[in-house]
Amino acid sequence: MHSKSIVELGAALRAGEFSSVELTRHFIQRIERLDGDLNTLITTTPEQALVEAESADQAVKAGRAGVLTGIPIVQKDIFCTRGVKTSCGSKMLDSFISPYDATVVERLRQAGVVCLGKTNMDEFAMGSSNETSFYGPVRNPWDRERVPGGSSGGSAAAVAARLAVAATGTDTGGSIRQPAALCGVTGLKPTYGRVSRFGMIAFASSLDQAGPMTRNAEDAALLLQAMAGFDPKDSTCANEAVPDYSSTLEDSLEGLKIGLPREYFDAGLDPAVATSVEAAIEVYKRLGARVIDISLPNSGLAVPTYYVVAPAECSSNLSRFDGVRFGYRCKEPKDLEDLYKRSRGEGFGAEVKRRIMIGAYVLSAGYYDAYYLKAQKTRHLISDDFKQAFERVDVIMGPTTPTTAFGLGEKMDDPVTMYLNDIYTIATNLAGLPGISLPVEPVKGLPVGLQIIGNYFTEAKILNAAHRFQQETEWHRLKPDLSKQS
Amino acid sequence: MPLDHSDVEKIAHLARMALDESQIDAYAEDLSNILGLVEQLEAADTTDIEPMSHPLHMAQRLRFDEVTEEVRREKNQAVAPSVENGLYLVPKVIE
């Protein structure tokens, strides 16, 4: 039951093969049995889940069930959820019970999903390994001594371990696609503005975007359908029509022009990962696609640009955590400044502090032009690279990450080495483009992701390309053996 | 540009964030390394390139100036560390 997709489970629920309550109980039991070790969830909400499942069953009986009715999912703990702890992986929000729902949470609830709990994540989504969480690291279900990736590491690991059918994630520099690649699931980061950011705790507002993490592209299409669309509560949400993502999944790929950026297959890429990605591209050739060599000449600027833009926005966004209106407050502050300083010093972890300080520095008087303005210009160069590429090709393909999952603790002492994990995903966020990661042939038992980048608002096209690949291959059906490890 | 102990103290003050004295040197090293990475941008030629602040180059949408929000003071203050009579409490500011 737990390995089935949304499409399969939805059909079974509507056919009366089992109820949503039975399905939900099954997942609750799996979480109780397996999550103690994996640590994918910060908060579980079994009672609420069963209430939601009961009302889903009533909807099924009344013939009102939609495609997501009664499907048990987990929400990244960055989405405000009314009446439920929403910690964002931080001590700062350890006692925060959200008074309202994020638009993503509200829309998925209206679509009838059952929420099993809130997933572990890097603190305030800052990290690539899920090790910066206040609640401890998530373990990769494929090898528990390795990281699941981050920041949506809990979401990716929960879907991979079959603790939920699907999950939500957010992606600022790769935080959906990178953990999806390292855990062997399908993860889609939509175009900037495609999904409302209202109630999604902000890290870098010009980069953050929410998306689905699922077993396959078909499920991702269903989840995105419910999440996407205009929201008056988010002034950066795009007022663009949402196409029917499922209706074009089967479209032929005959004549599809795939760009392969030579910068994404350079010396930094693990040769075994390259072999898997190249084998996947051969599948596309068999499906009638044409491969074109392209260049994104400013790719090398993406990581340095990101580490100005993202920290600058984060230092501004996280100034709201001051110990006054919500969140952690230090004990016995002696004056207002002491209240601010100690609440923030005690409430934030080391990586969040580093990024806030980098942000404060690059925005400070005398340094703004040299760092922030410069990075906004290099961001334009990076964006223009894609613009030119998309004049020649329909989609861009390459690896999601340079290597498979690395060991727990391996990169925690060196922030810069950690940042380079996102070398192939960051440029997409800077440009605001959509990207998907899907599983290809594993290397030494560890998942590998193929990344497909599309032009603005062409989520339907990249979902179509991903789905056709998944019809030809079985890599997305592989699952970790949870019994043989510790 | 490498940052030293006093630079980090200054930045931490700008960010209103208390740091453990014992960790300041480690932060100085990490932040210097991050700035070292960032300084690769200096080599990029950005003559005549416009700064980009929005991925879709969209203008911020405006709304009509009318009341849309309900009053949610009680709900919102329920999660505050310290409130009294609908007001947020902080240490005395004016002596």
Interface residues (C-beta under 8 A of the other chain):
Chain A: S95 F96 I97 S98 P99 Y100 T191 Y192 G193 S206 L207 P232 S235 T236 A238 N239 N298 G300 L301 V303 P304 T305 Y307 V308 S315 S319 D322 G323 V324 R325 F326 G327 Y328 R329 P333 K334 D335 L336 E337 D338 L339 Y340 K341 R342 R344 G345 E346 F348 A350 K353 R354 I356 M357 I358 G359 A360 Y361 V362 S364 Y371 L373 K374 A375 Q376 K377 T378 R379 H380 L381 S383 D414 P415 V416 Y419 L430 A431 G432 L433 Y456
Chain B: L3 V8 I11 A12 L14 A15 R16 M17 A18 L19 D20 Q23 Y27 D30 L31 N33 I34 L35 G36 L37 V38 E39 Q40 L41 E42 A44 T46 I49 E50 P51 M52 S53 H54 P55 L56 M58 Q60 R61 R63 R72 K75 N76 A78 V79 A80 P81 S82 Y88 V90 P91 K92 V93
